[in-house]
């Protein structure tokens, strides 16, 4: 798990039923809040800006996530500091917070084998010979303002799974399709307003929460 690139992603449920956007279980905190707040698609898109990211702590997500990741690794006798630096030189090494690039998975697997006392015979180049199957799943963009802070390429294009045709959604289309998905699944805006997520977002953004 590493959410440093994608702090806006969240999972949540209403009445025990998981909420899904047009990209499945991955939801945007900002879009979910806006749906409950009864904002239009255009007004919601306007919330994707540096002021919003700052109020929500998104600019702190990368250094915080890096520290937690490396500390967690050390607690399991894994030293991934050098590996993490190599991943950073690659660019965006996570497709989503729980789907890593194959390079990351490979390096962690090798370190686990080393700690377990198993010999590792390096006989292939993972970047050439090992398919990155997780790249066929959802690929969430690193929002441009966040990307600039960590020196990677930013985007507002959201990619669906290969099973869904690998469709690319621009920001407004992603919002519109997610709102439609919420409605089609029977979730009312009022139900969204009753979630802890909505209340948290309203407080952090200093926007009076709607009632009813």
ChimeraX attribute file (.defattr): number of C-alpha atoms within 10 A of each C-alpha:
attribute: neighborCount
match mode: 1-to-1
recipient: residues
	/A:1	12
	/A:2	20
	/A:3	20
	/A:4	23
	/A:5	27
	/A:6	22
	/A:7	24
	/A:8	21
	/A:9	16
	/A:10	17
	/A:11	15
	/A:12	17
	/A:13	12
	/A:14	12
	/A:15	8
	/A:16	7
	/A:17	10
	/A:18	11
	/A:19	21
	/A:20	19
	/A:21	22
	/A:22	21
	/A:23	23
	/A:24	15
	/A:25	15
	/A:26	19
	/A:27	19
	/A:28	22
	/A:29	20
	/A:30	22
	/A:31	23
	/A:32	25
	/A:33	23
	/A:34	25
	/A:35	26
	/A:36	23
	/A:37	21
	/A:38	15
	/A:39	13
	/A:40	14
	/A:41	20
	/A:42	12
	/A:43	12
	/A:44	21
	/A:45	19
	/A:46	12
	/A:47	15
	/A:48	17
	/A:49	13
	/A:50	15
	/A:51	11
	/A:52	16
	/A:53	20
	/A:54	14
	/A:55	14
	/A:56	20
	/A:57	13
	/A:58	19
	/A:59	20
	/A:60	15
	/A:61	19
	/A:62	20
	/A:63	12
	/A:64	13
	/A:65	17
	/A:66	16
	/A:67	13
	/A:68	14
	/A:69	19
	/A:70	16
	/A:71	16
	/A:72	13
	/A:73	15
	/A:74	13
	/A:75	10
	/A:76	11
	/A:77	12
	/A:78	16
	/A:79	18
	/A:80	17
	/A:81	16
	/A:82	9
	/A:83	15
	/A:84	18
	/A:85	10
	/A:86	14
	/A:87	17
	/A:88	14
	/A:89	12
	/A:90	11
	/A:91	13
	/A:92	20
	/A:93	21
	/A:94	26
	/A:95	21
	/A:96	26
	/A:97	19
	/A:98	10
	/A:99	19
	/A:100	19
	/A:101	18
	/A:102	19
	/A:103	20
	/A:104	16
	/A:105	12
	/A:106	15
	/A:107	16
	/A:108	18
	/A:109	12
	/A:110	16
	/A:111	18
	/A:112	16
	/A:113	13
	/A:114	13
	/A:115	13
	/A:116	9
	/A:117	9
	/A:118	11
	/A:119	10
	/A:120	11
	/A:121	7
	/A:122	8
	/A:123	6
	/A:124	9
	/A:125	9
	/A:126	14
	/A:127	12
	/A:128	8
	/A:129	8
	/A:130	12
	/A:131	10
	/A:132	15
	/A:133	10
	/A:134	18
	/A:135	18
	/A:136	16
	/A:137	18
	/A:138	23
	/A:139	21
	/A:140	23
	/A:141	21
	/A:142	25
	/A:143	21
	/A:144	16
	/A:145	17
	/A:146	26
	/A:147	20
	/A:148	12
	/A:149	11
	/A:150	17
	/A:151	12
	/A:152	18
	/A:153	15
	/A:154	17
	/A:155	16
	/A:156	17
	/A:157	19
	/A:158	20
	/A:159	23
	/A:160	21
	/A:161	17
	/A:162	13
	/A:163	10
	/A:164	13
	/A:165	10
	/A:166	15
	/A:167	15
	/A:168	16
	/A:169	18
	/A:170	14
	/A:171	20
	/A:172	17
	/A:173	16
	/A:174	24
	/A:175	25
	/A:176	22
	/A:177	17
	/A:178	23
	/A:179	24
	/A:180	16
	/A:181	18
	/A:182	20
	/A:183	13
	/A:184	10
	/A:185	13
	/A:186	10
	/A:187	17
	/A:188	13
	/A:189	19
	/A:190	15
	/A:191	14
	/A:192	23
	/A:193	23
	/A:194	16
	/A:195	16
	/A:196	11
	/A:197	19
	/A:198	22
	/A:199	18
	/A:200	15
	/A:201	20
	/A:202	18
	/A:203	14
	/A:204	13
	/A:205	15
	/A:206	10
	/A:207	11
	/A:208	10
	/A:209	17
	/A:210	14
	/A:211	8
	/A:212	8
